[in-house]
Amino acid sequence: MSGDSAPINLTNHFLIAMPGLEDDLFGKSVVYVCEHSSRGALGLVINKPADMKLPALFDKVELPLKREDLQAEPVYQGGPVQTERGFVLHEPIYIGEDAKNETLYASTMTIPGGLEMTTSKDVLEALSSGAGPKRVLITLGYSAWGEGQLESELSENSWLTVDADRGVIFDTPVEERYERALGLLGLQSWMISNQVGHA
């Protein structure tokens, strides 16, 4: 046994970009971590709208969008990987009381203690018909870190981490999500200087 500390697991956490992270996509971003293990991490940026609303995305996959509540919702830039592919972050849906562990859609990742992320078209078909999960955030693309990469970025103070809060994802206007996520740590962006370590 080495003296290394136990591995951290940031599944169902937010990564909040530090001000010094100068990147078009990741600067001032909040990432919801769907999976984090020794093999790496996968997450979705929840506060970077793309120049597309959901009805346009549904047109692309040749589906109407009958959900009135989603007509004005943007598609988000979830990250730089597989940007042609849709990822649907939504609250868990259970099929009856006996099937607590079964997911409704063909390709769904259940995030322990958190939400579900579905990549199969059947969730879009459900939303198209006016059904589907009540609260959704749909991205094109996702964010990925290889083995040890996220841990290395954390040690370089690129990210703050905090337990995810669904209210930030689904109930907060997009332009306020960064500050709301920082608020979960009792911080505001003006308190965090680029000069980490200098009071």
N, C-alpha and C positions, 0 to 999 in steps of 0.2 A: 504494500500500500504506500502510495506516495503521499506527500503532505497536501495534495491538492484538495480544495474544498469540494463539497458535493456539487454535481452539475446543476446548473440552474435550469428551471423549466418555465419558460415565459408563455406557454400556451394560455389563451384567454386573457392576455395582457395587452396593453397598449405600449408601443414604442413611440416615444415623442422625440422628434428631432431636436437636437441642441441647436442654438442659433448659429454656431460655427459650421454646421453641415450645409455647405454651399453646393446644392445640387438642384437642378430644375424640378425633378420629381420629388426628391426626398427632403429638400429644404422646407422647413416649417410643416412637415408632414406628421400625421398620426397614423400609425400602422396597427391594425388589429391582427394579432398573432394567432393563426389558426392551428399551427402545429410547430412544436419545438422539441427536438430530441438531439441525441449525440450526432445524428446524421446531418443536422442542419435545421433550418427554420423556413416556414412559409407564412406569408401574411398578406393582407390587403390594405392598401392606403385608403382611408375613409374620408379624406378631406380635400381631395383634388379632383374636382369635376372635369370631365372631358367636354369637348365642344359638341355634345350630343345629348338629346333628351331620350328618355326611354322609348317613346313611340317610334323614333327613328331606328333604334336598335331592333325593335320588334318588326319593323318593316323589313330590315335586312334579313331576318330569319323567316320572313313571309308569314308573320302572325299578326293579327290585330291586337290591340291592347285595350281591353274593355274595362280595366280598373280605372275609374275616374281619379282616385286618389294618387295614381302614379303618373298621370299625364304630364305633369310639369317636372317630374323628378329627373335629375341628370343621371347619365352614366358616369361612373368614376374611373379614373386611371388607377387601377389597383396595383400596378407595378410594371416593371420593364419586361417581364417574362410572359410569353404567349399572349401578346396584346390583341390578337384577333379572337381570343376566346373569352366567353363570358363566365363570370363567377358570381354566384348569387349568395350573399350573406343574409341569413334570415333566422328568425326565432325558431326553435325546435317545433316540429309538428309531430304529434303522436297519432298513430292509427289505433283508436280505441284504447281502453285502459290496460288491456293485457299485453300490449305491444310496445311497452315503454322504450325498448331498445331498437325497434325497427324504424327505419327511416322510410319516408313516403316516396322518395324519388330514387331513380336508378343509381345515380352517382353522387352520394352525399357523404361528406366528412362530418362526423359529430365531434364537436369540440368540447372536451371535458369541462363541465361547469359553465359552458358558454352557449354559443350559437351553433348553427349548422351552416355548412358551405356546400352548395350544390353546383355541379358543373354540367349536369345532363339537361337536355332540351325540355324534358317533361315538366320541369318547374316553370319554364317560360310558357309552356302550353297551358299550365294551370292558371298562371297569372293572366294570360291572354283571354281565357274564358271568363275572367272575373273572379276566379277563386285563387288558390295558392296561399302562401304565407301572408299574414296580415302586414308584417313589417319587413321590408327588404331593402338591401343596398346592393346594387348591381355594378360590377366593375368589368372592365376589359383588362385582362392581364393580372398578374400577381407579382409579389415580391418574394425573392428566395435568397437564402444564405446557405452556403455550403458548410461542411463540417468545420466547426470552430470559428467560422467567419463572424457570426453575430456576436459571439463572446469577445472576439478581438475588437469589434467596433464598440462594444460596451466598455471595454477597458480603455479605449481611446476617448471616452466621454462623448461619443457621437449621439448617443441616445439616453433618454431617461425612460424608466419603465414604471408602470403602475397597473394594478388590476383593472381590467376593462370594465366599462360601465355602458350598458345598452342605451342609456339615456343620451350619451354623447353621440352614439352612432345614429339613433333613430329619431331623437326628439330635439336635437340641437341644430340650428341653422349652420350650414357648412362653413361659413366664414368665422363662426365662433368655436368650432370644434377644437382647434389647437389650444386656445386659451382655456376652454372647459376641461380638456384633458390635463393641462398643466395644473388647473385648479384642484384636480383630484389629489395632487401632491402638495397642495397649499402654496403653489407658486403662481407667479405671473411672468410673462415673457420679459418684462423690464428687469426682473430680479436676476435673470440668468445672463451673465456676461459671456462674451466670446472668450474672454481670458479666464478659462477655468483655473481655479486654484489661486486667483488673486482677489483679495477682499476689496 
